[in-house]
Amino acid sequence: MSLNYYINKFQKLGISRSRGPAPHKPILLLAIIELIEQGERRHNQISLSPELIAAFLKLWQVLGSANHNADIGLPFFHLRSDGFWHFCPNPGFEALLSSGAKVRTVKTIQSAIAYAYFDEELFVLLQQPESRNVLVNALLNTWFADKGEQVNQILRVNAFAEFQQELQATGGKVYQPDAEELKDETKEIVRDAAFRRVVVSVYGQRCAFCGLRVIHQGQIIVDGSHIKPFSQFYDDRIDNGVALCKNHHWAFDRGWFSITDDYTLLISSNLVEDSPNARPMRDFAGDRILLPSHSQYYPRLEALRWHRENVFGAV
Protein backbone atom coordinates (compact mmCIF):
# COMPACT_ATOMS: atom_id res chain seq x y z
CA MET A 1 0.00 0.00 0.00
CA SER A 2 1.25 3.49 -0.85
CA LEU A 3 1.62 6.70 1.15
CA ASN A 4 -1.37 8.09 -0.75
CA TYR A 5 -3.50 5.22 0.52
CA TYR A 6 -2.84 6.19 4.14
CA ILE A 7 -3.20 9.92 3.43
CA ASN A 8 -6.68 9.09 2.18
CA LYS A 9 -7.36 6.96 5.26
CA PHE A 10 -6.29 9.78 7.60
CA GLN A 11 -8.45 12.28 5.73
CA LYS A 12 -11.55 10.06 5.87
CA LEU A 13 -11.50 8.74 9.43
CA GLY A 14 -14.84 7.41 10.60
CA ILE A 15 -15.91 9.87 13.29
CA SER A 16 -19.11 10.66 15.14
CA ARG A 17 -20.83 13.87 14.02
CA SER A 18 -23.91 13.83 16.25
CA ARG A 19 -22.56 16.72 18.36
CA GLY A 20 -20.27 18.14 15.74
CA PRO A 21 -17.16 16.36 14.43
CA ALA A 22 -15.56 14.34 17.23
CA PRO A 23 -11.79 14.99 17.12
CA HIS A 24 -10.74 11.95 19.17
CA LYS A 25 -9.27 9.82 16.38
CA PRO A 26 -7.07 12.47 14.72
CA ILE A 27 -5.85 13.63 18.16
CA LEU A 28 -4.97 10.04 19.10
CA LEU A 29 -3.05 9.59 15.85
CA LEU A 30 -1.14 12.84 16.42
CA ALA A 31 -0.28 11.73 19.96
CA ILE A 32 1.04 8.37 18.73
CA ILE A 33 3.05 10.03 15.95
CA GLU A 34 4.52 12.41 18.54
CA LEU A 35 5.76 9.45 20.62
CA ILE A 36 7.23 7.84 17.51
CA GLU A 37 9.07 11.06 16.63
CA GLN A 38 10.41 11.33 20.20
CA GLY A 39 11.74 7.76 19.95
CA GLU A 40 9.25 6.50 22.54
CA ARG A 41 7.70 3.95 20.15
CA ARG A 42 10.31 2.05 18.18
CA HIS A 43 8.19 -1.09 17.84
CA ASN A 44 4.78 -1.50 16.27
CA GLN A 45 3.13 -2.06 19.63
CA ILE A 46 1.06 0.81 21.01
CA SER A 47 -0.27 0.37 24.52
CA LEU A 48 -2.57 2.70 26.40
CA SER A 49 0.41 3.96 28.39
CA PRO A 50 0.79 7.02 30.65
CA GLU A 51 3.01 8.63 27.99
CA LEU A 52 0.32 8.23 25.33
CA ILE A 53 -2.44 9.44 27.67
CA ALA A 54 -0.38 12.51 28.65
CA ALA A 55 0.29 13.36 24.99
CA PHE A 56 -3.41 12.92 24.11
CA LEU A 57 -4.57 15.15 26.99
CA LYS A 58 -2.00 17.83 26.07
CA LEU A 59 -3.22 17.90 22.45
CA TRP A 60 -6.85 17.86 23.55
CA GLN A 61 -6.33 21.16 25.39
CA VAL A 62 -5.66 22.81 22.03
CA LEU A 63 -7.62 20.66 19.58
CA GLY A 64 -10.45 19.20 21.67
CA SER A 65 -14.13 19.99 21.29
CA ALA A 66 -16.27 21.57 24.02
CA ASN A 67 -19.05 19.20 22.94
CA HIS A 68 -17.03 16.06 23.73
CA ASN A 69 -15.13 14.57 26.65
CA ALA A 70 -11.37 13.96 26.45
CA ASP A 71 -11.85 10.18 26.53
CA ILE A 72 -8.90 8.36 24.97
CA GLY A 73 -10.59 4.98 25.32
CA LEU A 74 -13.10 5.80 22.58
CA PRO A 75 -10.63 6.37 19.71
CA PHE A 76 -8.24 3.69 20.94
CA PHE A 77 -11.00 1.10 20.54
CA HIS A 78 -12.96 2.50 17.59
CA LEU A 79 -9.94 3.30 15.39
CA ARG A 80 -9.89 -0.35 14.36
CA SER A 81 -12.98 0.33 12.22
CA ASP A 82 -10.73 2.39 9.90
CA GLY A 83 -8.90 -0.72 8.76
CA PHE A 84 -5.25 0.04 9.62
CA TRP A 85 -5.40 -0.37 13.42
CA HIS A 86 -5.44 -3.81 15.02
CA PHE A 87 -5.39 -5.41 18.47
CA CYS A 88 -3.30 -8.06 20.18
CA PRO A 89 -5.52 -9.34 23.02
CA ASN A 90 -4.30 -10.33 26.42
CA PRO A 91 -4.62 -14.08 27.11
CA GLY A 92 -8.23 -14.96 27.87
CA PHE A 93 -9.72 -11.95 26.06
CA GLU A 94 -9.52 -13.26 22.50
CA ALA A 95 -13.21 -14.20 22.36
CA LEU A 96 -14.33 -10.89 23.83
CA LEU A 97 -12.50 -8.85 21.19
CA SER A 98 -13.59 -11.08 18.31
CA SER A 99 -17.23 -10.97 19.46
CA GLY A 100 -17.66 -7.32 18.52
CA ALA A 101 -18.14 -6.24 22.12
CA LYS A 102 -17.29 -2.59 22.75
CA VAL A 103 -14.25 -2.28 25.01
CA ARG A 104 -13.95 1.46 25.53
CA THR A 105 -13.04 2.37 29.11
CA VAL A 106 -9.35 2.81 29.85
CA LYS A 107 -9.23 0.11 32.53
CA THR A 108 -11.14 -2.39 30.36
CA ILE A 109 -8.84 -1.72 27.42
CA GLN A 110 -5.75 -2.19 29.60
CA SER A 111 -7.19 -5.49 30.89
CA ALA A 112 -8.27 -6.87 27.52
CA ILE A 113 -5.70 -5.49 25.04
CA ALA A 114 -1.97 -6.09 25.32
CA TYR A 115 -1.30 -3.54 22.59
CA ALA A 116 -2.62 -2.17 19.33
CA TYR A 117 -0.60 -2.07 16.13
CA PHE A 118 -0.71 -0.37 12.74
CA ASP A 119 -0.51 -2.03 9.35
CA GLU A 120 3.18 -2.77 9.01
CA GLU A 121 3.39 -0.60 5.88
CA LEU A 122 1.95 2.37 7.79
CA PHE A 123 4.28 1.89 10.73
CA VAL A 124 7.28 1.88 8.36
CA LEU A 125 6.05 5.15 6.82
CA LEU A 126 5.70 6.69 10.29
CA GLN A 127 9.34 5.84 11.05
CA GLN A 128 10.49 7.94 8.10
CA PRO A 129 10.59 11.74 8.74
CA GLU A 130 9.41 12.77 5.27
CA SER A 131 6.40 10.46 5.05
CA ARG A 132 5.61 11.06 8.73
CA ASN A 133 5.42 14.81 8.12
CA VAL A 134 3.15 14.27 5.13
CA LEU A 135 0.77 12.20 7.25
CA VAL A 136 0.82 14.74 10.10
CA ASN A 137 -0.03 17.50 7.62
CA ALA A 138 -2.87 15.38 6.24
CA LEU A 139 -4.35 15.18 9.75
CA LEU A 140 -3.81 18.88 10.50
CA ASN A 141 -5.10 20.21 7.18
CA THR A 142 -8.17 17.96 7.24
CA TRP A 143 -9.24 18.14 10.87
CA PHE A 144 -7.53 21.19 12.40
CA ALA A 145 -6.86 23.55 9.51
CA ASP A 146 -6.93 26.68 11.68
CA LYS A 147 -4.65 25.35 14.44
CA GLY A 148 -1.61 24.03 12.59
CA GLU A 149 0.87 26.52 14.06
CA GLN A 150 -0.29 25.88 17.65
CA VAL A 151 -0.02 22.12 17.14
CA ASN A 152 3.49 22.31 15.70
CA GLN A 153 4.59 24.15 18.86
CA ILE A 154 3.07 21.77 21.39
CA LEU A 155 4.18 18.66 19.49
CA ARG A 156 7.71 19.54 20.64
CA VAL A 157 6.67 19.21 24.31
CA ASN A 158 6.96 15.83 26.03
CA ALA A 159 3.98 16.17 28.36
CA PHE A 160 4.70 13.12 30.52
CA ALA A 161 8.39 13.98 30.93
CA GLU A 162 7.43 17.54 31.91
CA PHE A 163 5.01 16.22 34.54
CA GLN A 164 7.74 13.98 35.99
CA GLN A 165 10.27 16.82 36.03
CA GLU A 166 7.85 19.13 37.84
CA LEU A 167 7.06 16.43 40.39
CA GLN A 168 10.75 15.85 41.10
CA ALA A 169 11.59 19.56 41.22
CA THR A 170 8.81 20.31 43.73
CA GLY A 171 9.31 17.15 45.81
CA GLY A 172 5.79 15.96 45.07
CA LYS A 173 2.34 16.93 46.25
CA VAL A 174 -0.44 16.09 48.69
CA TYR A 175 -3.85 16.17 46.99
CA GLN A 176 -7.26 17.03 48.35
CA PRO A 177 -9.70 14.08 48.08
CA ASP A 178 -11.87 16.03 45.62
CA ALA A 179 -8.97 17.20 43.42
CA GLU A 180 -9.63 17.22 39.67
CA GLU A 181 -6.65 14.93 39.03
CA LEU A 182 -8.30 12.24 41.18
CA LYS A 183 -11.71 12.42 39.50
CA ASP A 184 -10.48 11.81 35.95
CA GLU A 185 -9.39 8.21 35.32
CA THR A 186 -6.85 9.16 32.65
CA LYS A 187 -5.27 11.96 34.69
CA GLU A 188 -5.08 9.57 37.63
CA ILE A 189 -3.11 7.07 35.51
CA VAL A 190 -0.63 9.80 34.48
CA ARG A 191 -0.28 11.06 38.07
CA ASP A 192 0.31 7.60 39.53
CA ALA A 193 2.80 6.56 36.85
CA ALA A 194 4.77 9.80 37.20
CA PHE A 195 5.09 9.36 40.97
CA ARG A 196 6.21 5.76 40.70
CA ARG A 197 8.76 6.45 37.97
CA VAL A 198 10.27 9.41 39.80
CA VAL A 199 10.64 7.31 42.95
CA VAL A 200 12.30 4.51 40.97
CA SER A 201 14.65 7.02 39.31
CA VAL A 202 15.87 8.59 42.59
CA TYR A 203 16.76 5.09 43.80
CA GLY A 204 18.74 4.40 40.65
CA GLN A 205 16.22 1.75 39.46
CA ARG A 206 17.28 -0.50 42.37
CA CYS A 207 15.22 -2.20 45.05
CA ALA A 208 15.91 -0.47 48.39
CA PHE A 209 15.54 -3.86 50.15
CA CYS A 210 17.72 -6.21 48.09
CA GLY A 211 19.47 -3.98 45.53
CA LEU A 212 18.00 -5.79 42.52
CA ARG A 213 18.12 -3.85 39.24
CA VAL A 214 16.74 -5.38 36.04
CA ILE A 215 15.78 -3.41 32.91
CA HIS A 216 14.43 -4.96 29.71
CA GLN A 217 13.51 -2.83 26.69
CA GLY A 218 12.76 0.14 28.90
CA GLN A 219 10.73 -1.83 31.43
CA ILE A 220 12.03 -1.91 35.01
CA ILE A 221 11.40 -4.70 37.50
CA VAL A 222 11.40 -2.23 40.41
CA ASP A 223 8.24 -0.36 41.51
CA GLY A 224 7.83 3.03 43.13
CA SER A 225 5.84 2.15 46.26
CA HIS A 226 3.84 4.46 48.51
CA ILE A 227 4.73 4.08 52.20
CA LYS A 228 1.44 5.59 53.42
CA PRO A 229 -1.22 4.37 50.95
CA PHE A 230 -2.35 6.94 48.42
CA SER A 231 -5.95 5.73 48.75
CA GLN A 232 -5.95 6.97 52.35
CA PHE A 233 -3.58 9.93 52.40
CA TYR A 234 -3.39 11.22 48.77
CA ASP A 235 0.31 11.78 49.39
CA ASP A 236 2.51 11.86 46.28
CA ARG A 237 5.49 13.49 47.97
CA ILE A 238 8.61 11.66 46.88
CA ASP A 239 9.63 11.04 50.50
CA ASN A 240 6.42 9.01 50.86
CA GLY A 241 7.90 6.58 48.35
CA VAL A 242 10.43 3.78 48.34
CA ALA A 243 11.66 1.71 45.38
CA LEU A 244 11.06 -2.02 45.79
CA CYS A 245 11.19 -5.04 43.47
CA LYS A 246 7.93 -6.89 42.84
CA ASN A 247 8.42 -9.41 45.67
CA HIS A 248 9.44 -6.89 48.29
CA HIS A 249 6.78 -4.37 47.23
CA TRP A 250 4.13 -7.05 47.80
CA ALA A 251 5.67 -8.00 51.14
CA PHE A 252 5.99 -4.37 52.30
CA ASP A 253 2.33 -3.62 51.55
CA ARG A 254 1.35 -6.63 53.67
CA GLY A 255 3.58 -5.76 56.59
CA TRP A 256 6.04 -8.64 56.28
CA PHE A 257 8.81 -6.14 56.85
CA SER A 258 9.20 -2.48 57.73
CA ILE A 259 11.93 0.15 58.08
CA THR A 260 13.25 1.83 61.24
CA ASP A 261 14.04 5.51 61.76
CA ASP A 262 17.69 4.77 60.98
CA TYR A 263 16.67 3.05 57.74
CA THR A 264 17.38 -0.53 58.82
CA LEU A 265 15.10 -3.43 58.06
CA LEU A 266 12.63 -5.01 60.46
CA ILE A 267 11.54 -8.48 59.35
CA SER A 268 8.46 -10.27 60.67
CA SER A 269 9.25 -13.18 62.98
CA ASN A 270 6.31 -15.08 61.45
CA LEU A 271 7.92 -15.74 58.08
CA VAL A 272 8.33 -19.35 56.97
CA GLU A 273 10.82 -19.34 54.10
CA ASP A 274 12.43 -21.77 51.71
CA SER A 275 14.76 -19.83 49.43
CA PRO A 276 17.42 -22.20 48.03
CA ASN A 277 18.64 -19.86 45.28
CA ALA A 278 18.40 -16.47 46.97
CA ARG A 279 19.08 -14.82 50.30
CA PRO A 280 16.05 -15.30 52.59
CA MET A 281 14.21 -12.18 53.72
CA ARG A 282 14.91 -12.88 57.40
CA ASP A 283 18.66 -12.65 56.72
CA PHE A 284 18.23 -8.97 55.79
CA ALA A 285 17.10 -8.06 59.32
CA GLY A 286 19.19 -5.14 60.59
CA ASP A 287 20.60 -4.29 57.14
CA ARG A 288 20.36 -0.68 56.04
CA ILE A 289 18.20 -0.10 53.00
CA LEU A 290 19.61 1.41 49.82
CA LEU A 291 18.90 5.16 49.94
CA PRO A 292 18.68 7.84 47.22
CA SER A 293 21.78 9.90 46.55
CA HIS A 294 19.96 13.07 47.69
CA SER A 295 18.76 13.17 51.29
CA GLN A 296 15.60 15.17 50.50
CA TYR A 297 14.23 12.00 48.90
CA TYR A 298 14.94 9.71 51.87
CA PRO A 299 11.80 7.99 53.18
CA ARG A 300 10.03 10.38 55.55
CA LEU A 301 10.37 9.23 59.16
CA GLU A 302 6.76 10.06 59.98
CA ALA A 303 5.63 7.85 57.08
CA LEU A 304 7.89 4.99 58.19
CA ARG A 305 6.52 5.21 61.75
CA TRP A 306 2.99 5.06 60.37
CA HIS A 307 3.87 1.92 58.40
CA ARG A 308 5.48 0.24 61.43
CA GLU A 309 2.50 0.97 63.63
CA ASN A 310 -0.35 0.36 61.20
CA VAL A 311 0.91 -2.22 58.71
CA PHE A 312 3.89 -4.07 60.20
CA GLY A 313 2.40 -3.92 63.70
CA ALA A 314 -0.96 -5.22 62.48
CA VAL A 315 0.44 -8.51 61.15
C-alpha positions as CSV (number, residue, x, y, z in Angstrom):
1,M,0.0,0.0,0.0
2,S,1.2,3.5,-0.9
3,L,1.6,6.7,1.2
4,N,-1.4,8.1,-0.8
5,Y,-3.5,5.2,0.5
6,Y,-2.8,6.2,4.1
7,I,-3.2,9.9,3.4
8,N,-6.7,9.1,2.2
9,K,-7.4,7.0,5.3
10,F,-6.3,9.8,7.6
11,Q,-8.5,12.3,5.7
12,K,-11.6,10.1,5.9
13,L,-11.5,8.7,9.4
14,G,-14.8,7.4,10.6
15,I,-15.9,9.9,13.3
16,S,-19.1,10.7,15.1
17,R,-20.8,13.9,14.0
18,S,-23.9,13.8,16.2
19,R,-22.6,16.7,18.4
20,G,-20.3,18.1,15.7
21,P,-17.2,16.4,14.4
22,A,-15.6,14.3,17.2
23,P,-11.8,15.0,17.1
24,H,-10.7,12.0,19.2
25,K,-9.3,9.8,16.4
26,P,-7.1,12.5,14.7
27,I,-5.8,13.6,18.2
28,L,-5.0,10.0,19.1
29,L,-3.0,9.6,15.9
30,L,-1.1,12.8,16.4
31,A,-0.3,11.7,20.0
32,I,1.0,8.4,18.7
33,I,3.0,10.0,16.0
34,E,4.5,12.4,18.5
35,L,5.8,9.4,20.6
36,I,7.2,7.8,17.5
37,E,9.1,11.1,16.6
38,Q,10.4,11.3,20.2
39,G,11.7,7.8,20.0
40,E,9.2,6.5,22.5
41,R,7.7,3.9,20.1
42,R,10.3,2.1,18.2
43,H,8.2,-1.1,17.8
44,N,4.8,-1.5,16.3
45,Q,3.1,-2.1,19.6
46,I,1.1,0.8,21.0
47,S,-0.3,0.4,24.5
48,L,-2.6,2.7,26.4
49,S,0.4,4.0,28.4
50,P,0.8,7.0,30.6
51,E,3.0,8.6,28.0
52,L,0.3,8.2,25.3
53,I,-2.4,9.4,27.7
54,A,-0.4,12.5,28.6
55,A,0.3,13.4,25.0
56,F,-3.4,12.9,24.1
57,L,-4.6,15.2,27.0
58,K,-2.0,17.8,26.1
59,L,-3.2,17.9,22.4
60,W,-6.8,17.9,23.6
61,Q,-6.3,21.2,25.4
62,V,-5.7,22.8,22.0
63,L,-7.6,20.7,19.6
64,G,-10.5,19.2,21.7
65,S,-14.1,20.0,21.3
66,A,-16.3,21.6,24.0
67,N,-19.1,19.2,22.9
68,H,-17.0,16.1,23.7
69,N,-15.1,14.6,26.6
70,A,-11.4,14.0,26.4
71,D,-11.8,10.2,26.5
72,I,-8.9,8.4,25.0
73,G,-10.6,5.0,25.3
74,L,-13.1,5.8,22.6
75,P,-10.6,6.4,19.7
76,F,-8.2,3.7,20.9
77,F,-11.0,1.1,20.5
78,H,-13.0,2.5,17.6
79,L,-9.9,3.3,15.4
80,R,-9.9,-0.4,14.4
81,S,-13.0,0.3,12.2
82,D,-10.7,2.4,9.9
83,G,-8.9,-0.7,8.8
84,F,-5.3,0.0,9.6
85,W,-5.4,-0.4,13.4
86,H,-5.4,-3.8,15.0
87,F,-5.4,-5.4,18.5
88,C,-3.3,-8.1,20.2
89,P,-5.5,-9.3,23.0
90,N,-4.3,-10.3,26.4
91,P,-4.6,-14.1,27.1
92,G,-8.2,-15.0,27.9
93,F,-9.7,-12.0,26.1
94,E,-9.5,-13.3,22.5
95,A,-13.2,-14.2,22.4
96,L,-14.3,-10.9,23.8
97,L,-12.5,-8.9,21.2
98,S,-13.6,-11.1,18.3
99,S,-17.2,-11.0,19.5
100,G,-17.7,-7.3,18.5
101,A,-18.1,-6.2,22.1
102,K,-17.3,-2.6,22.7
103,V,-14.3,-2.3,25.0
104,R,-13.9,1.5,25.5
105,T,-13.0,2.4,29.1
106,V,-9.3,2.8,29.8
107,K,-9.2,0.1,32.5
108,T,-11.1,-2.4,30.4
109,I,-8.8,-1.7,27.4
110,Q,-5.8,-2.2,29.6
111,S,-7.2,-5.5,30.9
112,A,-8.3,-6.9,27.5
113,I,-5.7,-5.5,25.0
114,A,-2.0,-6.1,25.3
115,Y,-1.3,-3.5,22.6
116,A,-2.6,-2.2,19.3
117,Y,-0.6,-2.1,16.1
118,F,-0.7,-0.4,12.7
119,D,-0.5,-2.0,9.3
120,E,3.2,-2.8,9.0
121,E,3.4,-0.6,5.9
122,L,2.0,2.4,7.8
123,F,4.3,1.9,10.7
124,V,7.3,1.9,8.4
125,L,6.1,5.1,6.8
126,L,5.7,6.7,10.3
127,Q,9.3,5.8,11.0
128,Q,10.5,7.9,8.1
129,P,10.6,11.7,8.7
130,E,9.4,12.8,5.3
131,S,6.4,10.5,5.1
132,R,5.6,11.1,8.7
133,N,5.4,14.8,8.1
134,V,3.1,14.3,5.1
135,L,0.8,12.2,7.3
136,V,0.8,14.7,10.1
137,N,0.0,17.5,7.6
138,A,-2.9,15.4,6.2
139,L,-4.4,15.2,9.7
140,L,-3.8,18.9,10.5
141,N,-5.1,20.2,7.2
142,T,-8.2,18.0,7.2
143,W,-9.2,18.1,10.9
144,F,-7.5,21.2,12.4
145,A,-6.9,23.5,9.5
146,D,-6.9,26.7,11.7
147,K,-4.6,25.3,14.4
148,G,-1.6,24.0,12.6
149,E,0.9,26.5,14.1
150,Q,-0.3,25.9,17.7
151,V,0.0,22.1,17.1
152,N,3.5,22.3,15.7
153,Q,4.6,24.2,18.9
154,I,3.1,21.8,21.4
155,L,4.2,18.7,19.5
156,R,7.7,19.5,20.6
157,V,6.7,19.2,24.3
158,N,7.0,15.8,26.0
159,A,4.0,16.2,28.4
160,F,4.7,13.1,30.5
161,A,8.4,14.0,30.9
162,E,7.4,17.5,31.9
163,F,5.0,16.2,34.5
164,Q,7.7,14.0,36.0
165,Q,10.3,16.8,36.0
166,E,7.8,19.1,37.8
167,L,7.1,16.4,40.4
168,Q,10.7,15.8,41.1
169,A,11.6,19.6,41.2
170,T,8.8,20.3,43.7
171,G,9.3,17.2,45.8
172,G,5.8,16.0,45.1
173,K,2.3,16.9,46.2
174,V,-0.4,16.1,48.7
175,Y,-3.8,16.2,47.0
176,Q,-7.3,17.0,48.3
177,P,-9.7,14.1,48.1
178,D,-11.9,16.0,45.6
179,A,-9.0,17.2,43.4
180,E,-9.6,17.2,39.7
181,E,-6.6,14.9,39.0
182,L,-8.3,12.2,41.2
183,K,-11.7,12.4,39.5
184,D,-10.5,11.8,36.0
185,E,-9.4,8.2,35.3
186,T,-6.9,9.2,32.6
187,K,-5.3,12.0,34.7
188,E,-5.1,9.6,37.6
189,I,-3.1,7.1,35.5
190,V,-0.6,9.8,34.5
191,R,-0.3,11.1,38.1
192,D,0.3,7.6,39.5
193,A,2.8,6.6,36.8
194,A,4.8,9.8,37.2
195,F,5.1,9.4,41.0
196,R,6.2,5.8,40.7
197,R,8.8,6.5,38.0
198,V,10.3,9.4,39.8
199,V,10.6,7.3,43.0
200,V,12.3,4.5,41.0
201,S,14.7,7.0,39.3
202,V,15.9,8.6,42.6
203,Y,16.8,5.1,43.8
204,G,18.7,4.4,40.6
205,Q,16.2,1.8,39.5
206,R,17.3,-0.5,42.4
207,C,15.2,-2.2,45.0
208,A,15.9,-0.5,48.4
209,F,15.5,-3.9,50.1
210,C,17.7,-6.2,48.1
211,G,19.5,-4.0,45.5
212,L,18.0,-5.8,42.5
213,R,18.1,-3.8,39.2
214,V,16.7,-5.4,36.0
215,I,15.8,-3.4,32.9
216,H,14.4,-5.0,29.7
217,Q,13.5,-2.8,26.7
218,G,12.8,0.1,28.9
219,Q,10.7,-1.8,31.4
220,I,12.0,-1.9,35.0
221,I,11.4,-4.7,37.5
222,V,11.4,-2.2,40.4
223,D,8.2,-0.4,41.5
224,G,7.8,3.0,43.1
225,S,5.8,2.2,46.3
226,H,3.8,4.5,48.5
227,I,4.7,4.1,52.2
228,K,1.4,5.6,53.4
229,P,-1.2,4.4,51.0
230,F,-2.3,6.9,48.4
231,S,-6.0,5.7,48.7
232,Q,-6.0,7.0,52.3
233,F,-3.6,9.9,52.4
234,Y,-3.4,11.2,48.8
235,D,0.3,11.8,49.4
236,D,2.5,11.9,46.3
237,R,5.5,13.5,48.0
238,I,8.6,11.7,46.9
239,D,9.6,11.0,50.5
240,N,6.4,9.0,50.9
241,G,7.9,6.6,48.3
242,V,10.4,3.8,48.3
243,A,11.7,1.7,45.4
244,L,11.1,-2.0,45.8
245,C,11.2,-5.0,43.5
246,K,7.9,-6.9,42.8
247,N,8.4,-9.4,45.7
248,H,9.4,-6.9,48.3
249,H,6.8,-4.4,47.2
250,W,4.1,-7.0,47.8
251,A,5.7,-8.0,51.1
252,F,6.0,-4.4,52.3
253,D,2.3,-3.6,51.5
254,R,1.3,-6.6,53.7
255,G,3.6,-5.8,56.6
256,W,6.0,-8.6,56.3
257,F,8.8,-6.1,56.8
258,S,9.2,-2.5,57.7
259,I,11.9,0.1,58.1
260,T,13.2,1.8,61.2
261,D,14.0,5.5,61.8
262,D,17.7,4.8,61.0
263,Y,16.7,3.0,57.7
264,T,17.4,-0.5,58.8
265,L,15.1,-3.4,58.1
266,L,12.6,-5.0,60.5
267,I,11.5,-8.5,59.3
268,S,8.5,-10.3,60.7
269,S,9.2,-13.2,63.0
270,N,6.3,-15.1,61.5
271,L,7.9,-15.7,58.1
272,V,8.3,-19.4,57.0
273,E,10.8,-19.3,54.1
274,D,12.4,-21.8,51.7
275,S,14.8,-19.8,49.4
276,P,17.4,-22.2,48.0
277,N,18.6,-19.9,45.3
278,A,18.4,-16.5,47.0
279,R,19.1,-14.8,50.3
280,P,16.0,-15.3,52.6
281,M,14.2,-12.2,53.7
282,R,14.9,-12.9,57.4
283,D,18.7,-12.6,56.7
284,F,18.2,-9.0,55.8
285,A,17.1,-8.1,59.3
286,G,19.2,-5.1,60.6
287,D,20.6,-4.3,57.1
288,R,20.4,-0.7,56.0
289,I,18.2,-0.1,53.0
290,L,19.6,1.4,49.8
291,L,18.9,5.2,49.9
292,P,18.7,7.8,47.2
293,S,21.8,9.9,46.6
294,H,20.0,13.1,47.7
295,S,18.8,13.2,51.3
296,Q,15.6,15.2,50.5
297,Y,14.2,12.0,48.9
298,Y,14.9,9.7,51.9
299,P,11.8,8.0,53.2
300,R,10.0,10.4,55.5
301,L,10.4,9.2,59.2
302,E,6.8,10.1,60.0
303,A,5.6,7.8,57.1
304,L,7.9,5.0,58.2
305,R,6.5,5.2,61.8
306,W,3.0,5.1,60.4
307,H,3.9,1.9,58.4
308,R,5.5,0.2,61.4
309,E,2.5,1.0,63.6
310,N,-0.4,0.4,61.2
311,V,0.9,-2.2,58.7
312,F,3.9,-4.1,60.2
313,G,2.4,-3.9,63.7
314,A,-1.0,-5.2,62.5
315,V,0.4,-8.5,61.1
